[in-house]
Amino acid sequence: MSDPHKTEPQRIDTGEFDLPETTYSCDIENKVFQGIIVKTLSKISGIGLLEGRFLDNLMGRLDRIKGITTQQDPSSESIKVKIEVAIQYGVSIPQKAEEIQAAVVEDLNKMTGVRTSEVHVVFKTLLSEQQAEQQMPDAFSTAIDDEFEKEL
């Protein structure tokens, strides 16, 4: 016979003691994406940013970037990019668009891990050969690289 005063041990819900899984998150501001794109574009010959802003952007004044817009889509964890550039007369627009798109996708993915769902390149104006050379003078390239790396 069982003792009526004896109670069965209660089972404790161990779920209350389980620690929740750690959630990791990382946010990347649009200025970072824009800075990466500016640096990528600086390596491509025959193009320039609009209104002579190329050197300003490379010198770390990233708040003035004109012609580069990025839009993040949190649901698909991807980014859409629109780049407005000037192109040097005589350069093949379809080939240059493909070069820009491939380089931007590669650098953004490598540096941020974010998938690039769209790269829309708009050629807004033509550059003369002199203007194209003035966009990125060789004498400043090392100083610009150092300054840009500090900014990122």
Backbone as JSON, one array per atom type, in Angstrom:
{
  "sequence": "MSDPHKTEPQRIDTGEFDLPETTYSCDIENKVFQGIIVKTLSKISGIGLLEGRFLDNLMGRLDRIKGITTQQDPSSESIKVKIEVAIQYGVSIPQKAEEIQAAVVEDLNKMTGVRTSEVHVVFKTLLSEQQAEQQMPDAFSTAIDDEFEKEL",
  "N": [[0.82, -1.17, 0.0], [0.39, 2.21, -0.67], [1.74, 5.15, 0.82], [-0.37, 7.72, 1.79], [0.45, 10.25, 2.5], [2.78, 10.7, 1.3], [4.29, 12.36, -1.34], [4.61, 12.43, -4.83], [7.68, 13.1, -6.48], [7.99, 16.21, -8.08], [8.3, 16.94, -11.46], [10.68, 18.98, -12.86], [10.63, 21.58, -15.18], [13.12, 21.67, -17.35], [13.59, 23.42, -19.35], [13.4, 25.99, -18.52], [15.86, 26.48, -17.49], [17.66, 26.25, -19.53], [20.0, 27.94, -21.45], [19.51, 30.61, -23.67], [20.19, 30.54, -27.22], [23.0, 32.23, -28.55], [22.66, 35.24, -30.27], [24.0, 36.62, -33.1], [24.75, 39.67, -34.6], [25.3, 41.98, -37.25], [25.64, 45.12, -38.47], [25.87, 47.13, -41.34], [26.64, 50.26, -42.38], [25.4, 52.41, -45.0], [27.35, 54.2, -45.9], [29.71, 52.79, -45.67], [29.46, 50.78, -47.61], [29.38, 52.51, -49.83], [31.92, 53.67, -49.68], [33.56, 51.45, -50.17], [32.81, 50.94, -52.79], [33.66, 53.3, -54.09], [36.43, 53.04, -53.77], [36.83, 50.71, -55.26], [36.03, 51.61, -57.82], [38.06, 53.41, -58.29], [40.12, 51.89, -59.22], [39.53, 51.31, -61.78], [40.05, 52.06, -65.09], [39.3, 54.8, -67.35], [36.9, 55.82, -66.46], [34.99, 58.04, -64.31], [33.83, 59.63, -61.28], [30.95, 61.73, -60.85], [30.96, 65.31, -61.28], [33.64, 65.94, -60.53], [34.25, 64.8, -58.04], [35.77, 62.68, -57.33], [38.4, 62.63, -56.15], [37.8, 63.92, -53.71], [36.14, 62.01, -52.53], [37.88, 59.85, -52.28], [39.72, 60.88, -50.52], [38.65, 60.59, -48.08], [36.39, 62.02, -47.47], [33.66, 61.0, -47.18], [31.04, 61.68, -46.85], [30.13, 63.15, -48.92], [29.58, 61.75, -51.21], [28.47, 61.45, -54.42], [26.28, 60.13, -56.77], [26.46, 57.47, -56.15], [24.43, 55.14, -54.91], [23.09, 53.04, -52.4], [21.02, 50.37, -51.44], [19.77, 48.51, -48.9], [18.36, 45.3, -48.39], [16.86, 43.84, -45.91], [15.29, 41.52, -45.68], [16.08, 39.72, -47.69], [18.7, 39.76, -47.23], [20.5, 41.23, -48.84], [21.97, 43.59, -51.17], [21.27, 46.43, -53.18], [22.72, 48.29, -55.78], [23.34, 51.43, -57.21], [25.13, 53.12, -59.59], [26.39, 56.09, -60.81], [28.29, 57.28, -63.38], [30.9, 59.0, -65.17], [32.18, 58.55, -68.44], [35.05, 57.91, -70.38], [35.58, 59.2, -73.62], [35.42, 57.02, -76.38], [35.7, 54.62, -75.07], [34.38, 51.36, -74.7], [31.11, 51.12, -73.82], [29.34, 48.92, -73.07], [31.29, 46.93, -72.35], [32.69, 48.26, -70.33], [30.69, 48.64, -68.44], [30.17, 45.99, -67.7], [32.68, 45.36, -66.58], [32.76, 47.15, -64.4], [30.5, 46.27, -62.92], [31.19, 43.57, -62.3], [33.53, 43.95, -60.76], [32.59, 45.5, -58.6], [30.65, 43.79, -57.42], [32.33, 41.65, -56.66], [34.16, 42.9, -54.84], [32.41, 43.97, -52.85], [31.18, 41.64, -51.89], [33.41, 40.19, -50.99], [34.42, 41.88, -48.98], [32.28, 42.48, -47.26], [30.55, 40.33, -47.11], [27.95, 40.44, -47.83], [25.36, 39.72, -50.09], [25.16, 40.87, -53.4], [22.49, 41.98, -55.08], [21.82, 43.51, -57.25], [23.43, 45.59, -59.62], [23.34, 48.56, -60.93], [24.46, 50.43, -63.51], [24.86, 53.69, -64.56], [25.67, 55.67, -67.21], [26.46, 58.9, -67.27], [27.75, 61.11, -68.45], [30.33, 62.25, -70.76], [33.89, 61.96, -70.59], [36.82, 63.77, -71.36], [40.11, 62.76, -72.49], [41.97, 64.12, -70.91], [40.42, 64.9, -68.7], [39.81, 62.39, -67.66], [42.34, 61.51, -66.85], [42.83, 63.36, -64.83], [41.08, 62.6, -62.89], [42.21, 60.65, -61.25], [45.14, 61.11, -60.36], [48.42, 59.73, -60.68], [50.39, 60.52, -58.87], [49.11, 60.98, -56.47], [48.06, 58.58, -55.68], [49.15, 56.72, -53.75], [49.07, 58.18, -51.32], [46.34, 58.61, -51.15], [45.39, 55.99, -50.93], [46.42, 55.3, -48.39], [45.06, 57.17, -46.73], [42.4, 56.5, -47.21], [42.25, 53.89, -46.22], [42.53, 54.38, -43.49], [40.1, 55.61, -42.95], [38.23, 53.58, -43.34]],
  "CA": [[0.0, 0.0, 0.0], [1.19, 3.42, -0.73], [1.51, 6.11, 1.88], [-1.11, 8.85, 1.22], [1.13, 11.5, 2.81], [3.97, 10.78, 0.46], [3.97, 12.96, -2.64], [5.53, 12.1, -5.92], [8.52, 14.26, -6.81], [7.54, 16.95, -9.26], [9.28, 17.08, -12.52], [10.99, 20.38, -13.13], [10.83, 21.87, -16.61], [14.5, 22.14, -17.51], [13.62, 24.47, -20.37], [13.6, 27.26, -17.84], [17.27, 26.63, -17.17], [18.46, 26.26, -20.75], [20.4, 29.27, -21.88], [19.14, 30.83, -25.08], [21.31, 30.59, -28.15], [23.51, 33.58, -28.78], [22.34, 35.83, -31.56], [25.04, 37.51, -33.59], [24.27, 40.55, -35.66], [26.29, 42.92, -37.77], [25.03, 46.1, -39.36], [26.82, 47.88, -42.15], [26.05, 51.51, -42.84], [25.53, 52.64, -46.43], [28.61, 54.89, -46.18], [30.75, 51.77, -45.81], [29.28, 50.24, -48.96], [29.77, 53.54, -50.78], [33.37, 53.8, -49.62], [34.14, 50.3, -50.87], [32.56, 51.13, -54.22], [34.56, 54.36, -54.57], [37.76, 52.44, -53.86], [36.78, 49.79, -56.41], [35.98, 52.4, -59.05], [39.34, 54.09, -58.48], [41.02, 50.96, -59.89], [39.03, 51.07, -63.14], [40.42, 53.16, -65.98], [38.34, 55.26, -68.34], [35.66, 56.32, -65.85], [35.14, 58.94, -63.18], [32.59, 60.02, -60.62], [30.39, 62.97, -61.35], [31.3, 66.61, -60.72], [34.99, 66.03, -59.98], [34.24, 64.42, -56.62], [36.53, 61.45, -57.16], [39.45, 62.82, -55.14], [37.17, 64.19, -52.42], [35.68, 60.75, -51.97], [39.02, 59.01, -51.91], [40.45, 61.5, -49.42], [37.98, 60.32, -46.82], [35.2, 62.85, -47.27], [32.66, 60.09, -47.71], [29.69, 62.22, -46.71], [29.81, 63.9, -50.13], [29.53, 60.86, -52.36], [27.35, 61.71, -55.31], [26.23, 59.19, -57.87], [26.5, 56.09, -55.68], [23.39, 54.87, -53.91], [22.95, 51.64, -52.01], [19.78, 50.08, -50.73], [19.86, 47.19, -48.28], [17.11, 44.57, -48.24], [17.09, 42.91, -44.8], [14.58, 40.25, -45.83], [16.87, 38.82, -48.53], [20.1, 39.98, -46.84], [21.22, 41.61, -50.05], [22.09, 45.02, -51.41], [21.15, 46.92, -54.56], [23.64, 49.39, -55.98], [23.21, 52.24, -58.42], [26.36, 53.9, -59.76], [26.38, 57.02, -61.93], [29.68, 57.62, -63.69], [31.26, 59.59, -66.46], [33.03, 57.61, -69.16], [35.96, 58.52, -71.34], [35.21, 59.01, -75.02], [36.13, 55.94, -77.07], [35.66, 53.39, -74.28], [33.19, 50.57, -74.94], [30.2, 51.22, -72.68], [28.94, 47.6, -72.54], [32.41, 46.27, -71.7], [33.02, 48.97, -69.09], [29.6, 48.33, -67.5], [30.43, 44.64, -67.2], [33.87, 45.44, -65.72], [32.35, 47.83, -63.16], [29.59, 45.39, -62.19], [31.92, 42.42, -61.76], [34.45, 44.41, -59.71], [31.8, 45.94, -57.44], [30.1, 42.6, -56.77], [33.43, 40.91, -56.04], [34.68, 43.61, -53.66], [31.39, 44.05, -51.8], [31.01, 40.32, -51.3], [34.64, 39.82, -50.27], [34.66, 42.73, -47.81], [31.14, 42.57, -46.35], [29.8, 39.08, -47.04], [26.58, 40.7, -48.24], [25.11, 39.39, -51.49], [24.75, 42.01, -54.21], [21.42, 41.49, -55.94], [21.71, 44.34, -58.45], [24.36, 46.7, -59.83], [22.83, 49.35, -62.06], [25.44, 51.44, -63.88], [24.32, 54.73, -65.43], [26.71, 56.53, -67.78], [25.8, 60.2, -67.3], [28.44, 62.11, -69.26], [31.61, 61.84, -71.34], [35.12, 62.6, -70.12], [37.92, 63.83, -72.32], [41.27, 62.02, -71.95], [42.55, 64.94, -69.84], [39.56, 64.8, -67.51], [39.96, 61.04, -67.1], [43.63, 61.47, -66.15], [42.74, 64.21, -63.64], [40.24, 61.94, -61.9], [43.02, 59.86, -60.33], [46.55, 61.28, -60.69], [49.3, 58.71, -60.08], [51.18, 61.08, -57.78], [48.35, 60.96, -55.23], [47.44, 57.28, -55.43], [49.62, 56.11, -52.5], [48.53, 58.96, -50.2], [44.9, 58.37, -51.11], [45.19, 54.64, -50.39], [46.66, 55.35, -46.94], [43.99, 57.93, -46.09], [41.16, 55.75, -47.33], [42.32, 52.75, -45.32], [42.28, 54.9, -42.13], [38.68, 55.91, -42.87], [37.48, 52.34, -43.21]],
  "C": [[0.87, 1.24, 0.0], [0.78, 4.38, 0.37], [0.82, 7.33, 1.3], [-0.42, 10.18, 1.5], [2.38, 11.71, 1.97], [3.57, 11.37, -0.9], [5.03, 12.54, -3.65], [6.4, 13.32, -6.19], [8.03, 14.91, -8.11], [8.67, 17.03, -10.27], [9.46, 18.58, -12.8], [11.22, 20.54, -14.62], [12.22, 22.46, -16.78], [14.62, 23.21, -18.59], [13.83, 25.83, -19.75], [15.07, 27.53, -17.57], [18.17, 26.67, -18.4], [18.76, 27.71, -21.14], [20.0, 29.46, -23.35], [20.39, 30.86, -25.95], [21.73, 32.04, -28.36], [23.14, 34.03, -30.18], [23.42, 36.81, -31.93], [24.43, 38.39, -34.66], [25.38, 41.53, -36.03], [25.56, 43.84, -38.72], [26.13, 46.85, -40.08], [26.11, 49.1, -42.69], [26.3, 51.68, -44.34], [26.83, 53.35, -46.8], [29.76, 53.9, -46.37], [30.67, 51.15, -47.21], [29.75, 51.25, -50.01], [31.29, 53.71, -50.82], [34.07, 52.67, -50.34], [33.97, 50.48, -52.38], [33.47, 52.2, -54.8], [35.97, 53.79, -54.75], [37.85, 51.49, -55.05], [36.82, 50.55, -57.72], [37.31, 53.09, -59.33], [40.34, 53.21, -59.22], [40.65, 50.73, -61.36], [39.34, 52.28, -64.0], [39.27, 53.54, -66.9], [37.02, 55.75, -67.79], [36.0, 57.31, -64.75], [33.8, 59.19, -62.53], [32.16, 61.39, -61.13], [30.92, 64.19, -60.6], [32.66, 66.67, -60.03], [35.11, 65.64, -58.54], [35.12, 63.21, -56.33], [37.59, 61.59, -56.07], [38.87, 63.13, -53.77], [36.74, 62.9, -51.75], [36.83, 59.89, -51.51], [39.8, 59.58, -50.73], [39.71, 61.36, -48.09], [36.77, 61.18, -46.55], [34.01, 62.1, -47.86], [31.24, 60.61, -47.59], [29.24, 62.95, -47.97], [29.69, 63.02, -51.36], [28.26, 61.15, -53.16], [27.4, 60.68, -56.43], [26.37, 57.74, -57.46], [25.43, 55.94, -54.6], [23.33, 53.38, -53.65], [21.67, 51.49, -51.22], [19.85, 48.65, -50.21], [18.46, 46.6, -48.16], [17.31, 43.53, -47.14], [16.41, 41.56, -44.98], [15.37, 39.25, -46.67], [18.36, 38.92, -48.21], [20.97, 40.27, -48.05], [21.24, 43.13, -50.18], [21.93, 45.3, -52.89], [22.01, 48.17, -54.67], [23.31, 50.11, -57.27], [24.42, 53.17, -58.47], [26.22, 54.77, -60.99], [27.8, 57.49, -62.16], [29.76, 58.37, -65.0], [32.23, 58.61, -67.12], [33.85, 58.35, -70.2], [35.5, 58.2, -72.76], [36.07, 57.91, -75.64], [36.12, 54.63, -76.32], [34.33, 52.68, -74.54], [32.3, 50.56, -73.7], [29.76, 49.84, -72.19], [30.08, 46.86, -71.82], [32.75, 46.92, -70.37], [31.94, 48.72, -68.03], [29.82, 46.97, -66.87], [31.62, 44.62, -66.25], [33.51, 46.06, -64.36], [31.49, 46.89, -62.31], [30.33, 44.22, -61.55], [32.83, 42.84, -60.61], [33.7, 44.81, -58.44], [31.23, 44.75, -56.69], [31.19, 41.84, -56.03], [33.91, 41.6, -54.76], [33.66, 43.69, -52.53], [31.22, 42.7, -51.11], [32.21, 39.94, -50.46], [34.77, 40.61, -48.96], [33.51, 42.73, -46.81], [30.4, 41.25, -46.16], [28.34, 39.24, -47.45], [26.44, 40.4, -49.73], [24.62, 40.64, -52.22], [23.72, 41.51, -55.21], [21.3, 42.28, -57.24], [22.81, 45.39, -58.46], [23.92, 47.39, -61.11], [23.84, 50.46, -62.33], [24.79, 52.39, -64.87], [25.48, 55.6, -65.91], [26.07, 57.88, -68.05], [26.44, 61.2, -68.26], [29.74, 61.53, -69.8], [32.75, 62.63, -70.73], [36.09, 62.69, -71.3], [39.08, 63.03, -71.71], [41.9, 62.79, -70.8], [41.73, 64.83, -68.57], [39.71, 63.43, -66.86], [41.27, 60.92, -66.33], [43.58, 62.28, -64.86], [41.9, 63.57, -62.55], [41.07, 61.22, -60.85], [44.49, 60.0, -60.7], [47.42, 60.26, -59.96], [50.06, 59.24, -58.88], [50.46, 61.0, -56.44], [47.87, 59.58, -54.83], [47.88, 56.64, -54.11], [49.05, 56.84, -51.3], [47.03, 58.72, -50.05], [44.63, 57.0, -50.52], [45.37, 54.64, -48.88], [45.5, 56.04, -46.21], [42.69, 57.16, -46.1], [41.14, 54.57, -46.37], [42.06, 53.2, -43.88], [40.79, 55.12, -41.93], [37.86, 54.66, -42.66], [37.9, 51.62, -41.95]]
}
